Each structure stands twice: as C-alpha cells, then as structure tokens.
Amino acid sequence: MAVKTAGDTPASYTPEQLQSVRETLKSPRRLKTEILAGLVVALALIPEAIAFSIIAGVDPRLGLFASFTMAVTIAFVGGRPAMISAATGAIALVIAPLVKSHGVDYFIAAVILAGVFQIILGLSGVAKLMRFIPRSVMVGFVNALAILIFMSQVPELINVPWLVYPLVALGLVIVFGLPKLTRAVPAPLIAIVVLTLITVLASVAVPTVGDKGDLPESLPTLFIPNVPFSLETFQIIFPFALAMAFVGLLESLMTAKLVDDVTDTRSHKSREAWGQGVANIVTGFTGGMGGCAMIGQTMINVKASGARTRISTFLAGVFLLILVVALGDVVSVIPMAALVAVMIFVSWATFDWHSIHPRTLRMMPKSETLVMIATVIVVVATHNLAIGVGVGVLVAMVLFARRVAHFVTVERTVRNVDGHETATYVVDGELFFASSNDLYTQFEYAMDPEQVVIDMYASHLWDASTIAALDAITEKYRRHGTDVKIIGLNDASTLMRERLGGKLGAGH
C-alpha cells in the first residue's frame, strides 16, 4: 500500500536512526521536528477528546486526561514509535452503554479490566494474527478511516456562521500549499496559528475549542472506582471490557502497520499490544476513559509533521496537559475552522487514492476489490472498525475458499495392468473443507473396473473434511465390490490419514 510521500523520510537517515531517541536528541533539526509535531498533535487532540467524551456520555475531563495518560504511557511501553494513542471514538462507542446503565465508576472499572485483557492478549501473541488480515482489508480499513475522519468534520460545517467557510478554505490552502514551499515548520501548526490570530485580532465570532466543553483546571489524580469487588461486578463489566480490548487492539495494530508502511520501518506488534493494556490501566487509575491508537492524529504526527520517534508521542501528551491546564484560556479561543482544515487534510492524505484509480481497478482481481468495498461500507455504516475488518476478513476468506475450491482437478484414465483393467485417478490441488466436498462426485463408481488407483502425489490433505471425503469414496467403491488403492500421499497427509482414517464416518 503506497502511502508515503516524497520528503517524509530524509534519505540520509537509516530506519534505525529515525527511531532512535538518542540520535534525535543530538540533532537540533530533528528534535525541532519532534517538538513541533507534538505541539500540533496536542492541539488536534483537544477537541477530539472532548467530542469523544460527549459520545461516551462522560465529563470532557475524562477524555482529556485519557489522551494525556495514554500518549505519555505508550511513549515508553509501546512498540510503534511516533504512533499516537489517546481517547478514541471507537472506544467511546463501545463503552457508552455501560456509562448510561451503571455510571462512571463501572465504566472506569471496565477500562482497567480491558487493559488487563490487552496485556494477556499481547503476551499470548494475538498480534501475530495480523498476518491473516489481507491487504485488501487493510486498504479498506485505511479508506474507511479517511472517510470517517472527513465525516466527523461535517457537523462543524453545518449551521455555523458564514465566516467559518472562508477560514476553513484559508486553512486548507495553508496545509496543502505550505509544504510545497517549506517543511521547516509543520503546515498544520501554521494554519492553527494564522487562523487563531485572524479570529482574535478581527474579533470574528466563530465556534472555538472552548465551545466544546470546559477544560480541566488541575492535574489528574489517583482514581479508584467505587464498585463492589465481586463476581456480579465482573459479570457486568466483562463484555464491555472484552469488546474494548479487542477493538482497541485491532485499531492500534492496524494503525501500527500503516505507520510501518509510511515510515519504511518495522514495529514490535506484541509489545504494542501489551503496551496498550498498560496504558489503559494507567488511564483508568487516573480517571480517564481509556483509548487506543488514533489514525488521524498519528497521520498528523508522522505524515504531516514528519515525526519519527517516541519524543513526539510523549510531548503530545505533555503539551496537551500544559495547554488545557495552564493555557486553557489561550487554547479555548482557537477556531474550530483551523482544526477542521487540518483534519480534512489528514483525511485526504490518509485515503489510498491509488486503490480507486481506474487502472488499478482494471488490474486488481474483482474479489479483492469487493473485499475492499465491503470493508469500507461496513466500517462507515457501523462506525465500528472491528465489525468492518471482521466482515472484510470473512468476505476474503469466503472468496478465497471459493476460488481455491475450483483449483482441484481429477483426471481419469483406464488401462490394462498385468491383465487386469485398472482405472487411475490423478488428483491435483489442495484439499480442504471447501474443495474436498466436491471430490466425492468426481469418480465413476458404477462404470469403473474392479481395480481403482487414486494417485495423490500432486495434492495435499489439509483437514478432517478431506479424510472423511476419502473414507466416503473408498466406502462407496467397496459397496460396488471395487478394490481401491490410494497412493502418492506425502508424509504429512499420510500421518493425518493414519490418525483419522475410518474414524470420522463416511458421511455419504
């Protein structure tokens, strides 16, 4: 998936150097990039965290504290440098019903339990399952996220003063045009500063960050959920915590893979998985709503601002806390138009435009295009990344099984061997539940002579369904009084047949 842009990665830096905090601290130019990137991300996190808190039905402070603690913690324990974790809409949607039914304390308890689940899943190697997610699902995931990021900005453009529109337009000109002139300072930061100065100096009345909700005036403190430590409490929070754990890991690991592609570097997925759990536990015990990796803010950090190390992630959290606690009055006057322009740019940069180019669509197998479209439609329709990716993987599996099932061929020849007429069947292809179901029908049971040889040298037995199919074939020949010999099985297939043959039932 081609998502890199020229100029993102200086040619003189190796991937190891780009991820090295020590090397970055020695380079003023690269350190400046990390600092400014962290500042831009912090500014973009504020309205998002407030909005997600509202979705979850909790005080905006819970979202802001979560964004601070998630970013700072994951900077130390995460496995993907430069990726941003904070309060997210996906987590808010999953956990909102629990807030409504049982209150904030049960909600925080679920966040902590979700963190425990993520640590267990991370240590048990759940990240390795990422290899089973097809590229077409990944492309659909990225495109769906780009669409969701854009859609999340649409409410900010409806029923607003008309001056919002020229401000957004100016912001878009800056974020798209400035990188063509210079990359010394992140274009999103310039857009935010310029638009803020215009609205403040000209006394323009437009929606601001302060309109989204009250900003906290103190640091987060230790928070112990006031819930009974009992089996009943566990039963209440268990389904929400498990769903949050899976959704958070899925979004985080897929975002990590996207950053790997953008930066041409590799990340430690298992560490990222349990690191997300640690971050959620810390967040829960400081009264935060929990979260996971954020694709939009991560793309601002990596793609728009050029950050590459944990420094930017750490500073994003630190700057966020400084901005909302110490400089809340300043942050509150930032026009939402500036942040809308930045997020629209992120949406455009995130979308894989190559995937929908007519030439690409002509070259790609129709099944892969269908998988991508299905993933996009379900994610956008449900606003649930886990459901969308799950459906995409399921569609890919079905189409793959259907395609592979037709790859098995059976060729029949009849010849005289030592004075006896013998029918020989050569089976070619991979035999598993989808392809072996049709194998039973490929033989001429009534027409074959008394001796039949089934040659399996060009095939492989993968599962019990295939063993059952072979049993059914030999049993039907036996009823016709035909002697059947199966030859050519490789070692693995022979062992499987010796272990399961005759013990599964003929099935026909």
RAGIRA-V183721 format. One record per run of one state. SS is the DSSP state (@ for helix, = for strand, . for the rest). FROM is the first residue (numbers start at 1). LEN is the number of residues. If there is no record, write none. Layout:
ss:SS from:FROM len:LEN
ss:SS from:FROM len:LEN
This chain:
ss:. from:1 len:14
ss:@ from:15 len:5
ss:. from:20 len:1
ss:@ from:21 len:6
ss:. from:27 len:1
ss:@ from:28 len:29
ss:. from:57 len:3
ss:@ from:60 len:18
ss:. from:78 len:7
ss:= from:85 len:2
ss:. from:87 len:2
ss:@ from:89 len:14
ss:. from:103 len:1
ss:@ from:104 len:20
ss:. from:124 len:2
ss:@ from:126 len:7
ss:. from:133 len:2
ss:@ from:135 len:23
ss:. from:158 len:5
ss:@ from:163 len:19
ss:. from:182 len:5
ss:@ from:187 len:15
ss:. from:202 len:6
ss:= from:208 len:1
ss:@ from:209 len:4
ss:. from:213 len:18
ss:@ from:231 len:33
ss:. from:264 len:5
ss:@ from:269 len:17
ss:. from:286 len:6
ss:= from:292 len:2
ss:. from:294 len:1
ss:@ from:295 len:10
ss:. from:305 len:5
ss:@ from:310 len:17
ss:. from:327 len:1
ss:@ from:328 len:4
ss:. from:332 len:3
ss:= from:335 len:1
ss:@ from:336 len:15
ss:. from:351 len:2
ss:@ from:353 len:4
ss:. from:357 len:1
ss:@ from:358 len:6
ss:. from:364 len:2
ss:@ from:366 len:17
ss:. from:383 len:2
ss:@ from:385 len:21
ss:. from:406 len:3
ss:= from:409 len:9
ss:. from:418 len:2
ss:= from:420 len:12
ss:. from:432 len:1
ss:@ from:433 len:10
ss:. from:443 len:8
ss:= from:451 len:11
ss:. from:462 len:2
ss:@ from:464 len:16
ss:. from:480 len:3
ss:= from:483 len:5
ss:. from:488 len:3
ss:@ from:491 len:10
ss:. from:501 len:8
